[in-house]
Amino acid sequence: MENGKYEEIQKYDKDFAIQELKLGDDKRIINALLGLALNEQDWMWVQDICIQFSNHSNYNVRGIAILCFGHLARIHGQLETEKVLPIVKKALNDTNDFVRGQANSALDDIQFFSK
């Protein structure tokens, strides 16, 4: 999303996503995280990627990584909550409003959709 404009999230296969994540460009990381969370069937692998990026120095990356936990719960109906919930709950107290908002959204989805 740039300047409030909607951008369609493309599908990412694992190899391409790994390349994008390694480049270190914040926008590419965000797009890869969203593309994986919304389309990749290996939810556990995506969850682990999101865990890695949930402490990123850039608040946009950090917030999207947290939000993706909610997407995974909503799409797959499962998540390793023992790993994810402490991260999401910590993000509720992040110094950045965006991250806190994403954590709140993710927590709602996790609580509603996780088995």
Backbone atoms as SQL, in Angstrom:
CREATE TABLE atoms (id INTEGER PRIMARY KEY, chain TEXT, resi INTEGER, resn TEXT, atom TEXT, x REAL, y REAL, z REAL);
INSERT INTO atoms VALUES
  (1, 'A', 1, 'MET', 'N', 0.842, -1.170, 0.000),
  (2, 'A', 1, 'MET', 'CA', 0.000, 0.000, 0.000),
  (3, 'A', 1, 'MET', 'C', 0.889, 1.236, 0.000),
  (4, 'A', 2, 'GLU', 'N', 0.662, 2.081, -0.942),
  (5, 'A', 2, 'GLU', 'CA', 1.464, 3.287, -1.042),
  (6, 'A', 2, 'GLU', 'C', 0.537, 4.488, -1.122),
  (7, 'A', 3, 'ASN', 'N', 0.749, 5.461, -0.259),
  (8, 'A', 3, 'ASN', 'CA', -0.068, 6.675, -0.246),
  (9, 'A', 3, 'ASN', 'C', -1.559, 6.368, -0.146),
  (10, 'A', 4, 'GLY', 'N', -1.926, 5.361, 0.642),
  (11, 'A', 4, 'GLY', 'CA', -3.322, 5.039, 0.840),
  (12, 'A', 4, 'GLY', 'C', -3.985, 4.337, -0.326),
  (13, 'A', 5, 'LYS', 'N', -3.234, 3.958, -1.348),
  (14, 'A', 5, 'LYS', 'CA', -3.798, 3.267, -2.498),
  (15, 'A', 5, 'LYS', 'C', -3.724, 1.765, -2.283),
  (16, 'A', 6, 'TYR', 'N', -4.798, 1.075, -2.650),
  (17, 'A', 6, 'TYR', 'CA', -4.819, -0.376, -2.554),
  (18, 'A', 6, 'TYR', 'C', -3.923, -0.966, -3.632),
  (19, 'A', 7, 'GLU', 'N', -3.129, -1.925, -3.232),
  (20, 'A', 7, 'GLU', 'CA', -2.318, -2.681, -4.179),
  (21, 'A', 7, 'GLU', 'C', -2.646, -4.147, -3.987),
  (22, 'A', 8, 'GLU', 'N', -2.979, -4.823, -5.077),
  (23, 'A', 8, 'GLU', 'CA', -3.300, -6.243, -4.985),
  (24, 'A', 8, 'GLU', 'C', -2.071, -7.018, -4.524),
  (25, 'A', 9, 'ILE', 'N', -2.291, -7.947, -3.621),
  (26, 'A', 9, 'ILE', 'CA', -1.205, -8.767, -3.096),
  (27, 'A', 9, 'ILE', 'C', -1.025, -9.963, -4.017),
  (28, 'A', 10, 'GLN', 'N', 0.182, -10.113, -4.541),
  (29, 'A', 10, 'GLN', 'CA', 0.442, -11.229, -5.439),
  (30, 'A', 10, 'GLN', 'C', 0.795, -12.480, -4.650),
  (31, 'A', 11, 'LYS', 'N', 0.636, -13.625, -5.314),
  (32, 'A', 11, 'LYS', 'CA', 1.030, -14.890, -4.705),
  (33, 'A', 11, 'LYS', 'C', 2.546, -15.006, -4.769),
  (34, 'A', 12, 'TYR', 'N', 3.120, -15.542, -3.714),
  (35, 'A', 12, 'TYR', 'CA', 4.560, -15.743, -3.644),
  (36, 'A', 12, 'TYR', 'C', 4.835, -17.215, -3.418),
  (37, 'A', 13, 'ASP', 'N', 5.695, -17.810, -4.271),
  (38, 'A', 13, 'ASP', 'CA', 6.136, -19.156, -3.929),
  (39, 'A', 13, 'ASP', 'C', 7.292, -19.015, -2.949),
  (40, 'A', 14, 'LYS', 'N', 7.635, -20.103, -2.309),
  (41, 'A', 14, 'LYS', 'CA', 8.625, -20.042, -1.232),
  (42, 'A', 14, 'LYS', 'C', 9.967, -19.481, -1.696),
  (43, 'A', 15, 'ASP', 'N', 10.453, -19.957, -2.834),
  (44, 'A', 15, 'ASP', 'CA', 11.775, -19.517, -3.306),
  (45, 'A', 15, 'ASP', 'C', 11.811, -18.020, -3.584),
  (46, 'A', 16, 'PHE', 'N', 10.786, -17.526, -4.277),
  (47, 'A', 16, 'PHE', 'CA', 10.741, -16.097, -4.583),
  (48, 'A', 16, 'PHE', 'C', 10.596, -15.279, -3.302),
  (49, 'A', 17, 'ALA', 'N', 9.757, -15.753, -2.396),
  (50, 'A', 17, 'ALA', 'CA', 9.556, -15.035, -1.133),
  (51, 'A', 17, 'ALA', 'C', 10.853, -14.951, -0.343),
  (52, 'A', 18, 'ILE', 'N', 11.587, -16.040, -0.284),
  (53, 'A', 18, 'ILE', 'CA', 12.863, -16.037, 0.437),
  (54, 'A', 18, 'ILE', 'C', 13.810, -15.010, -0.162),
  (55, 'A', 19, 'GLN', 'N', 13.858, -14.928, -1.484),
  (56, 'A', 19, 'GLN', 'CA', 14.700, -13.921, -2.148),
  (57, 'A', 19, 'GLN', 'C', 14.264, -12.516, -1.760),
  (58, 'A', 20, 'GLU', 'N', 12.976, -12.268, -1.785),
  (59, 'A', 20, 'GLU', 'CA', 12.451, -10.944, -1.453),
  (60, 'A', 20, 'GLU', 'C', 12.745, -10.580, 0.003),
  (61, 'A', 21, 'LEU', 'N', 12.577, -11.535, 0.888),
  (62, 'A', 21, 'LEU', 'CA', 12.816, -11.285, 2.310),
  (63, 'A', 21, 'LEU', 'C', 14.286, -10.991, 2.590),
  (64, 'A', 22, 'LYS', 'N', 15.168, -11.628, 1.848),
  (65, 'A', 22, 'LYS', 'CA', 16.610, -11.438, 2.057),
  (66, 'A', 22, 'LYS', 'C', 17.109, -10.091, 1.537),
  (67, 'A', 23, 'LEU', 'N', 16.375, -9.475, 0.619),
  (68, 'A', 23, 'LEU', 'CA', 16.819, -8.200, 0.044),
  (69, 'A', 23, 'LEU', 'C', 16.848, -7.079, 1.077),
  (70, 'A', 24, 'GLY', 'N', 16.010, -7.184, 2.098),
  (71, 'A', 24, 'GLY', 'CA', 16.021, -6.189, 3.162),
  (72, 'A', 24, 'GLY', 'C', 15.231, -4.928, 2.875),
  (73, 'A', 25, 'ASP', 'N', 14.569, -4.859, 1.725),
  (74, 'A', 25, 'ASP', 'CA', 13.747, -3.699, 1.391),
  (75, 'A', 25, 'ASP', 'C', 12.397, -3.832, 2.103),
  (76, 'A', 26, 'ASP', 'N', 12.049, -2.846, 2.908),
  (77, 'A', 26, 'ASP', 'CA', 10.852, -2.937, 3.746),
  (78, 'A', 26, 'ASP', 'C', 9.583, -3.231, 2.951),
  (79, 'A', 27, 'LYS', 'N', 9.373, -2.528, 1.844),
  (80, 'A', 27, 'LYS', 'CA', 8.160, -2.742, 1.054),
  (81, 'A', 27, 'LYS', 'C', 8.124, -4.157, 0.483),
  (82, 'A', 28, 'ARG', 'N', 9.261, -4.653, 0.033),
  (83, 'A', 28, 'ARG', 'CA', 9.306, -6.015, -0.512),
  (84, 'A', 28, 'ARG', 'C', 9.055, -7.047, 0.582),
  (85, 'A', 29, 'ILE', 'N', 9.581, -6.792, 1.759),
  (86, 'A', 29, 'ILE', 'CA', 9.348, -7.699, 2.887),
  (87, 'A', 29, 'ILE', 'C', 7.858, -7.734, 3.220),
  (88, 'A', 30, 'ILE', 'N', 7.248, -6.567, 3.300),
  (89, 'A', 30, 'ILE', 'CA', 5.814, -6.480, 3.608),
  (90, 'A', 30, 'ILE', 'C', 4.990, -7.234, 2.572),
  (91, 'A', 31, 'ASN', 'N', 5.265, -7.002, 1.299),
  (92, 'A', 31, 'ASN', 'CA', 4.517, -7.680, 0.241),
  (93, 'A', 31, 'ASN', 'C', 4.715, -9.189, 0.293),
  (94, 'A', 32, 'ALA', 'N', 5.939, -9.618, 0.577),
  (95, 'A', 32, 'ALA', 'CA', 6.208, -11.057, 0.671),
  (96, 'A', 32, 'ALA', 'C', 5.469, -11.671, 1.858),
  (97, 'A', 33, 'LEU', 'N', 5.501, -11.003, 3.001),
  (98, 'A', 33, 'LEU', 'CA', 4.794, -11.522, 4.176),
  (99, 'A', 33, 'LEU', 'C', 3.296, -11.656, 3.898),
  (100, 'A', 34, 'LEU', 'N', 2.707, -10.625, 3.324),
  (101, 'A', 34, 'LEU', 'CA', 1.275, -10.672, 3.014),
  (102, 'A', 34, 'LEU', 'C', 0.964, -11.732, 1.962),
  (103, 'A', 35, 'GLY', 'N', 1.789, -11.790, 0.908),
  (104, 'A', 35, 'GLY', 'CA', 1.582, -12.787, -0.143),
  (105, 'A', 35, 'GLY', 'C', 1.644, -14.205, 0.390),
  (106, 'A', 36, 'LEU', 'N', 2.581, -14.439, 1.288),
  (107, 'A', 36, 'LEU', 'CA', 2.698, -15.767, 1.892),
  (108, 'A', 36, 'LEU', 'C', 1.526, -16.058, 2.829),
  (109, 'A', 37, 'ALA', 'N', 1.207, -15.120, 3.696),
  (110, 'A', 37, 'ALA', 'CA', 0.137, -15.344, 4.676),
  (111, 'A', 37, 'ALA', 'C', -1.207, -15.592, 3.996),
  (112, 'A', 38, 'LEU', 'N', -1.445, -14.921, 2.903),
  (113, 'A', 38, 'LEU', 'CA', -2.737, -15.029, 2.233),
  (114, 'A', 38, 'LEU', 'C', -2.828, -16.197, 1.260),
  (115, 'A', 39, 'ASN', 'N', -1.681, -16.763, 0.847),
  (116, 'A', 39, 'ASN', 'CA', -1.722, -17.760, -0.224),
  (117, 'A', 39, 'ASN', 'C', -0.966, -19.059, 0.029),
  (118, 'A', 40, 'GLU', 'N', 0.044, -19.048, 0.844),
  (119, 'A', 40, 'GLU', 'CA', 0.877, -20.245, 1.049),
  (120, 'A', 40, 'GLU', 'C', 0.143, -21.257, 1.929),
  (121, 'A', 41, 'GLN', 'N', 0.126, -22.503, 1.497),
  (122, 'A', 41, 'GLN', 'CA', -0.567, -23.556, 2.247),
  (123, 'A', 41, 'GLN', 'C', 0.218, -24.045, 3.465),
  (124, 'A', 42, 'ASP', 'N', 1.524, -23.886, 3.442),
  (125, 'A', 42, 'ASP', 'CA', 2.365, -24.320, 4.563),
  (126, 'A', 42, 'ASP', 'C', 2.335, -23.241, 5.650),
  (127, 'A', 43, 'TRP', 'N', 1.225, -23.205, 6.382),
  (128, 'A', 43, 'TRP', 'CA', 0.998, -22.140, 7.359),
  (129, 'A', 43, 'TRP', 'C', 2.058, -22.125, 8.451),
  (130, 'A', 44, 'MET', 'N', 2.575, -23.289, 8.811),
  (131, 'A', 44, 'MET', 'CA', 3.566, -23.348, 9.879),
  (132, 'A', 44, 'MET', 'C', 4.875, -22.664, 9.442),
  (133, 'A', 45, 'TRP', 'N', 5.242, -22.871, 8.202),
  (134, 'A', 45, 'TRP', 'CA', 6.440, -22.235, 7.656),
  (135, 'A', 45, 'TRP', 'C', 6.251, -20.712, 7.632),
  (136, 'A', 46, 'VAL', 'N', 5.083, -20.271, 7.174),
  (137, 'A', 46, 'VAL', 'CA', 4.797, -18.831, 7.131),
  (138, 'A', 46, 'VAL', 'C', 4.781, -18.257, 8.544),
  (139, 'A', 47, 'GLN', 'N', 4.186, -18.974, 9.467),
  (140, 'A', 47, 'GLN', 'CA', 4.160, -18.534, 10.862),
  (141, 'A', 47, 'GLN', 'C', 5.580, -18.292, 11.370),
  (142, 'A', 48, 'ASP', 'N', 6.488, -19.216, 11.069),
  (143, 'A', 48, 'ASP', 'CA', 7.869, -19.072, 11.534),
  (144, 'A', 48, 'ASP', 'C', 8.569, -17.877, 10.887),
  (145, 'A', 49, 'ILE', 'N', 8.253, -17.614, 9.621),
  (146, 'A', 49, 'ILE', 'CA', 8.799, -16.425, 8.946),
  (147, 'A', 49, 'ILE', 'C', 8.270, -15.165, 9.641),
  (148, 'A', 50, 'CYS', 'N', 6.987, -15.143, 9.927),
  (149, 'A', 50, 'CYS', 'CA', 6.389, -13.977, 10.591),
  (150, 'A', 50, 'CYS', 'C', 6.970, -13.774, 11.988),
  (151, 'A', 51, 'ILE', 'N', 7.244, -14.853, 12.683),
  (152, 'A', 51, 'ILE', 'CA', 7.882, -14.737, 13.995),
  (153, 'A', 51, 'ILE', 'C', 9.224, -14.028, 13.851),
  (154, 'A', 52, 'GLN', 'N', 9.988, -14.397, 12.827),
  (155, 'A', 52, 'GLN', 'CA', 11.296, -13.764, 12.599),
  (156, 'A', 52, 'GLN', 'C', 11.166, -12.260, 12.386),
  (157, 'A', 53, 'PHE', 'N', 10.133, -11.846, 11.658),
  (158, 'A', 53, 'PHE', 'CA', 9.987, -10.432, 11.313),
  (159, 'A', 53, 'PHE', 'C', 9.165, -9.640, 12.337),
  (160, 'A', 54, 'SER', 'N', 8.641, -10.308, 13.342),
  (161, 'A', 54, 'SER', 'CA', 7.813, -9.617, 14.335),
  (162, 'A', 54, 'SER', 'C', 8.611, -8.683, 15.243),
  (163, 'A', 55, 'ASN', 'N', 9.928, -8.779, 15.195),
  (164, 'A', 55, 'ASN', 'CA', 10.792, -7.871, 15.969),
  (165, 'A', 55, 'ASN', 'C', 11.581, -6.920, 15.077),
  (166, 'A', 56, 'HIS', 'N', 11.169, -6.797, 13.839),
  (167, 'A', 56, 'HIS', 'CA', 11.891, -5.955, 12.874),
  (168, 'A', 56, 'HIS', 'C', 11.949, -4.508, 13.357),
  (169, 'A', 57, 'SER', 'N', 13.008, -3.821, 13.006),
  (170, 'A', 57, 'SER', 'CA', 13.178, -2.429, 13.444),
  (171, 'A', 57, 'SER', 'C', 12.170, -1.476, 12.796),
  (172, 'A', 58, 'ASN', 'N', 11.695, -1.805, 11.595),
  (173, 'A', 58, 'ASN', 'CA', 10.722, -0.958, 10.912),
  (174, 'A', 58, 'ASN', 'C', 9.314, -1.304, 11.407),
  (175, 'A', 59, 'TYR', 'N', 8.594, -0.309, 11.885),
  (176, 'A', 59, 'TYR', 'CA', 7.276, -0.568, 12.463),
  (177, 'A', 59, 'TYR', 'C', 6.282, -1.129, 11.450),
  (178, 'A', 60, 'ASN', 'N', 6.391, -0.746, 10.174),
  (179, 'A', 60, 'ASN', 'CA', 5.486, -1.291, 9.159),
  (180, 'A', 60, 'ASN', 'C', 5.701, -2.789, 8.987),
  (181, 'A', 61, 'VAL', 'N', 6.948, -3.197, 8.893),
  (182, 'A', 61, 'VAL', 'CA', 7.268, -4.619, 8.756),
  (183, 'A', 61, 'VAL', 'C', 6.803, -5.371, 10.001),
  (184, 'A', 62, 'ARG', 'N', 7.121, -4.832, 11.151),
  (185, 'A', 62, 'ARG', 'CA', 6.754, -5.447, 12.427),
  (186, 'A', 62, 'ARG', 'C', 5.230, -5.606, 12.526),
  (187, 'A', 63, 'GLY', 'N', 4.511, -4.550, 12.203),
  (188, 'A', 63, 'GLY', 'CA', 3.054, -4.593, 12.285),
  (189, 'A', 63, 'GLY', 'C', 2.430, -5.577, 11.315),
  (190, 'A', 64, 'ILE', 'N', 2.945, -5.629, 10.094),
  (191, 'A', 64, 'ILE', 'CA', 2.401, -6.564, 9.105),
  (192, 'A', 64, 'ILE', 'C', 2.717, -8.003, 9.500),
  (193, 'A', 65, 'ALA', 'N', 3.910, -8.248, 10.021),
  (194, 'A', 65, 'ALA', 'CA', 4.243, -9.601, 10.487),
  (195, 'A', 65, 'ALA', 'C', 3.252, -10.050, 11.556),
  (196, 'A', 66, 'ILE', 'N', 2.910, -9.145, 12.463),
  (197, 'A', 66, 'ILE', 'CA', 1.942, -9.448, 13.520),
  (198, 'A', 66, 'ILE', 'C', 0.554, -9.681, 12.918),
  (199, 'A', 67, 'LEU', 'N', 0.138, -8.809, 12.007),
  (200, 'A', 67, 'LEU', 'CA', -1.170, -8.948, 11.364),
  (201, 'A', 67, 'LEU', 'C', -1.294, -10.290, 10.649),
  (202, 'A', 68, 'CYS', 'N', -0.206, -10.746, 10.059),
  (203, 'A', 68, 'CYS', 'CA', -0.228, -12.004, 9.308),
  (204, 'A', 68, 'CYS', 'C', -0.562, -13.202, 10.189),
  (205, 'A', 69, 'PHE', 'N', -0.281, -13.126, 11.474),
  (206, 'A', 69, 'PHE', 'CA', -0.706, -14.203, 12.373),
  (207, 'A', 69, 'PHE', 'C', -2.230, -14.324, 12.350),
  (208, 'A', 70, 'GLY', 'N', -2.905, -13.202, 12.341),
  (209, 'A', 70, 'GLY', 'CA', -4.363, -13.210, 12.253),
  (210, 'A', 70, 'GLY', 'C', -4.851, -13.779, 10.933),
  (211, 'A', 71, 'HIS', 'N', -4.177, -13.410, 9.834),
  (212, 'A', 71, 'HIS', 'CA', -4.543, -13.967, 8.523),
  (213, 'A', 71, 'HIS', 'C', -4.402, -15.483, 8.533),
  (214, 'A', 72, 'LEU', 'N', -3.306, -15.971, 9.090),
  (215, 'A', 72, 'LEU', 'CA', -3.087, -17.420, 9.135),
  (216, 'A', 72, 'LEU', 'C', -4.176, -18.120, 9.939),
  (217, 'A', 73, 'ALA', 'N', -4.550, -17.550, 11.064),
  (218, 'A', 73, 'ALA', 'CA', -5.614, -18.141, 11.884),
  (219, 'A', 73, 'ALA', 'C', -6.939, -18.146, 11.126),
  (220, 'A', 74, 'ARG', 'N', -7.231, -17.048, 10.453),
  (221, 'A', 74, 'ARG', 'CA', -8.500, -16.927, 9.722),
  (222, 'A', 74, 'ARG', 'C', -8.555, -17.888, 8.535),
  (223, 'A', 75, 'ILE', 'N', -7.462, -17.996, 7.797),
  (224, 'A', 75, 'ILE', 'CA', -7.447, -18.812, 6.581),
  (225, 'A', 75, 'ILE', 'C', -7.319, -20.301, 6.894),
  (226, 'A', 76, 'HIS', 'N', -6.478, -20.644, 7.841),
  (227, 'A', 76, 'HIS', 'CA', -6.179, -22.055, 8.110),
  (228, 'A', 76, 'HIS', 'C', -6.869, -22.596, 9.357),
  (229, 'A', 77, 'GLY', 'N', -7.406, -21.717, 10.184),
  (230, 'A', 77, 'GLY', 'CA', -8.103, -22.153, 11.381),
  (231, 'A', 77, 'GLY', 'C', -7.200, -22.722, 12.455),
  (232, 'A', 78, 'GLN', 'N', -5.921, -22.502, 12.288),
  (233, 'A', 78, 'GLN', 'CA', -4.980, -23.007, 13.286),
  (234, 'A', 78, 'GLN', 'C', -3.710, -22.176, 13.293),
  (235, 'A', 79, 'LEU', 'N', -3.029, -22.282, 14.410),
  (236, 'A', 79, 'LEU', 'CA', -1.808, -21.527, 14.651),
  (237, 'A', 79, 'LEU', 'C', -1.169, -22.136, 15.891),
  (238, 'A', 80, 'GLU', 'N', 0.114, -22.041, 16.005),
  (239, 'A', 80, 'GLU', 'CA', 0.770, -22.493, 17.230),
  (240, 'A', 80, 'GLU', 'C', 0.660, -21.350, 18.238),
  (241, 'A', 81, 'THR', 'N', -0.468, -21.319, 18.916),
  (242, 'A', 81, 'THR', 'CA', -0.767, -20.186, 19.790),
  (243, 'A', 81, 'THR', 'C', 0.236, -20.036, 20.925),
  (244, 'A', 82, 'GLU', 'N', 0.838, -21.139, 21.361),
  (245, 'A', 82, 'GLU', 'CA', 1.832, -21.032, 22.432),
  (246, 'A', 82, 'GLU', 'C', 3.058, -20.241, 21.985),
  (247, 'A', 83, 'LYS', 'N', 3.329, -20.233, 20.686),
  (248, 'A', 83, 'LYS', 'CA', 4.431, -19.436, 20.134),
  (249, 'A', 83, 'LYS', 'C', 3.984, -18.014, 19.803),
  (250, 'A', 84, 'VAL', 'N', 2.803, -17.906, 19.237),
  (251, 'A', 84, 'VAL', 'CA', 2.354, -16.653, 18.638),
  (252, 'A', 84, 'VAL', 'C', 1.708, -15.687, 19.638),
  (253, 'A', 85, 'LEU', 'N', 0.883, -16.194, 20.525),
  (254, 'A', 85, 'LEU', 'CA', 0.168, -15.292, 21.442),
  (255, 'A', 85, 'LEU', 'C', 1.085, -14.407, 22.285),
  (256, 'A', 86, 'PRO', 'N', 2.191, -14.913, 22.822),
  (257, 'A', 86, 'PRO', 'CA', 3.073, -14.010, 23.573),
  (258, 'A', 86, 'PRO', 'C', 3.625, -12.868, 22.713),
  (259, 'A', 87, 'ILE', 'N', 3.880, -13.148, 21.442),
  (260, 'A', 87, 'ILE', 'CA', 4.393, -12.121, 20.529),
  (261, 'A', 87, 'ILE', 'C', 3.316, -11.069, 20.270),
  (262, 'A', 88, 'VAL', 'N', 2.103, -11.538, 19.997),
  (263, 'A', 88, 'VAL', 'CA', 0.996, -10.620, 19.715),
  (264, 'A', 88, 'VAL', 'C', 0.669, -9.787, 20.951),
  (265, 'A', 89, 'LYS', 'N', 0.644, -10.415, 22.106),
  (266, 'A', 89, 'LYS', 'CA', 0.333, -9.676, 23.339),
  (267, 'A', 89, 'LYS', 'C', 1.410, -8.645, 23.659),
  (268, 'A', 90, 'LYS', 'N', 2.655, -8.977, 23.385),
  (269, 'A', 90, 'LYS', 'CA', 3.740, -8.005, 23.574),
  (270, 'A', 90, 'LYS', 'C', 3.552, -6.816, 22.622),
  (271, 'A', 91, 'ALA', 'N', 3.129, -7.108, 21.390),
  (272, 'A', 91, 'ALA', 'CA', 2.929, -6.052, 20.393),
  (273, 'A', 91, 'ALA', 'C', 1.785, -5.112, 20.768),
  (274, 'A', 92, 'LEU', 'N', 0.869, -5.560, 21.614),
  (275, 'A', 92, 'LEU', 'CA', -0.204, -4.679, 22.086),
  (276, 'A', 92, 'LEU', 'C', 0.348, -3.496, 22.874),
  (277, 'A', 93, 'ASN', 'N', 1.580, -3.630, 23.350),
  (278, 'A', 93, 'ASN', 'CA', 2.239, -2.558, 24.110),
  (279, 'A', 93, 'ASN', 'C', 3.389, -1.919, 23.345),
  (280, 'A', 94, 'ASP', 'N', 3.447, -2.151, 22.039),
  (281, 'A', 94, 'ASP', 'CA', 4.498, -1.565, 21.211),
  (282, 'A', 94, 'ASP', 'C', 4.438, -0.038, 21.302),
  (283, 'A', 95, 'THR', 'N', 5.557, 0.602, 21.082),
  (284, 'A', 95, 'THR', 'CA', 5.601, 2.067, 21.116),
  (285, 'A', 95, 'THR', 'C', 4.888, 2.703, 19.923),
  (286, 'A', 96, 'ASN', 'N', 4.622, 1.913, 18.876),
  (287, 'A', 96, 'ASN', 'CA', 4.023, 2.449, 17.662),
  (288, 'A', 96, 'ASN', 'C', 2.532, 2.109, 17.575),
  (289, 'A', 97, 'ASP', 'N', 1.717, 3.119, 17.251),
  (290, 'A', 97, 'ASP', 'CA', 0.266, 2.943, 17.129),
  (291, 'A', 97, 'ASP', 'C', -0.109, 1.901, 16.078),
  (292, 'A', 98, 'PHE', 'N', 0.583, 1.934, 14.938),
  (293, 'A', 98, 'PHE', 'CA', 0.284, 1.000, 13.850),
  (294, 'A', 98, 'PHE', 'C', 0.464, -0.439, 14.320),
  (295, 'A', 99, 'VAL', 'N', 1.565, -0.711, 14.983),
  (296, 'A', 99, 'VAL', 'CA', 1.844, -2.068, 15.471),
  (297, 'A', 99, 'VAL', 'C', 0.790, -2.487, 16.490),
  (298, 'A', 100, 'ARG', 'N', 0.445, -1.599, 17.391),
  (299, 'A', 100, 'ARG', 'CA', -0.583, -1.920, 18.395),
  (300, 'A', 100, 'ARG', 'C', -1.918, -2.237, 17.722),
  (301, 'A', 101, 'GLY', 'N', -2.276, -1.476, 16.715),
  (302, 'A', 101, 'GLY', 'CA', -3.526, -1.719, 15.992),
  (303, 'A', 101, 'GLY', 'C', -3.526, -3.053, 15.268),
  (304, 'A', 102, 'GLN', 'N', -2.401, -3.380, 14.644),
  (305, 'A', 102, 'GLN', 'CA', -2.300, -4.661, 13.943),
  (306, 'A', 102, 'GLN', 'C', -2.352, -5.814, 14.935),
  (307, 'A', 103, 'ALA', 'N', -1.731, -5.623, 16.089),
  (308, 'A', 103, 'ALA', 'CA', -1.752, -6.660, 17.127),
  (309, 'A', 103, 'ALA', 'C', -3.175, -6.880, 17.629),
  (310, 'A', 104, 'ASN', 'N', -3.914, -5.811, 17.792),
  (311, 'A', 104, 'ASN', 'CA', -5.304, -5.918, 18.230),
  (312, 'A', 104, 'ASN', 'C', -6.138, -6.687, 17.210),
  (313, 'A', 105, 'SER', 'N', -5.964, -6.365, 15.930),
  (314, 'A', 105, 'SER', 'CA', -6.686, -7.075, 14.866),
  (315, 'A', 105, 'SER', 'C', -6.298, -8.545, 14.828),
  (316, 'A', 106, 'ALA', 'N', -5.000, -8.806, 14.931),
  (317, 'A', 106, 'ALA', 'CA', -4.519, -10.189, 14.898),
  (318, 'A', 106, 'ALA', 'C', -5.069, -10.983, 16.073),
  (319, 'A', 107, 'LEU', 'N', -5.060, -10.383, 17.245),
  (320, 'A', 107, 'LEU', 'CA', -5.553, -11.076, 18.435),
  (321, 'A', 107, 'LEU', 'C', -7.029, -11.449, 18.284),
  (322, 'A', 108, 'ASP', 'N', -7.825, -10.532, 17.745),
  (323, 'A', 108, 'ASP', 'CA', -9.242, -10.830, 17.502),
  (324, 'A', 108, 'ASP', 'C', -9.394, -12.045, 16.590),
  (325, 'A', 109, 'ASP', 'N', -8.654, -12.064, 15.480),
  (326, 'A', 109, 'ASP', 'CA', -8.743, -13.182, 14.536),
  (327, 'A', 109, 'ASP', 'C', -8.239, -14.482, 15.152),
  (328, 'A', 110, 'ILE', 'N', -7.151, -14.415, 15.885),
  (329, 'A', 110, 'ILE', 'CA', -6.600, -15.622, 16.514),
  (330, 'A', 110, 'ILE', 'C', -7.604, -16.204, 17.501),
  (331, 'A', 111, 'GLN', 'N', -8.194, -15.360, 18.317),
  (332, 'A', 111, 'GLN', 'CA', -9.151, -15.842, 19.315),
  (333, 'A', 111, 'GLN', 'C', -10.421, -16.392, 18.670),
  (334, 'A', 112, 'PHE', 'N', -10.832, -15.805, 17.568),
  (335, 'A', 112, 'PHE', 'CA', -12.070, -16.229, 16.917),
  (336, 'A', 112, 'PHE', 'C', -11.879, -17.471, 16.046),
  (337, 'A', 113, 'PHE', 'N', -10.762, -17.534, 15.298),
  (338, 'A', 113, 'PHE', 'CA', -10.603, -18.569, 14.281),
  (339, 'A', 113, 'PHE', 'C', -9.714, -19.745, 14.665),
  (340, 'A', 114, 'SER', 'N', -8.867, -19.604, 15.650),
  (341, 'A', 114, 'SER', 'CA', -7.960, -20.706, 16.000),
  (342, 'A', 114, 'SER', 'C', -8.705, -21.805, 16.729),
  (343, 'A', 115, 'LYS', 'N', -8.336, -23.028, 16.378),
  (344, 'A', 115, 'LYS', 'CA', -8.956, -24.202, 17.019),
  (345, 'A', 115, 'LYS', 'C', -8.288, -24.496, 18.332);
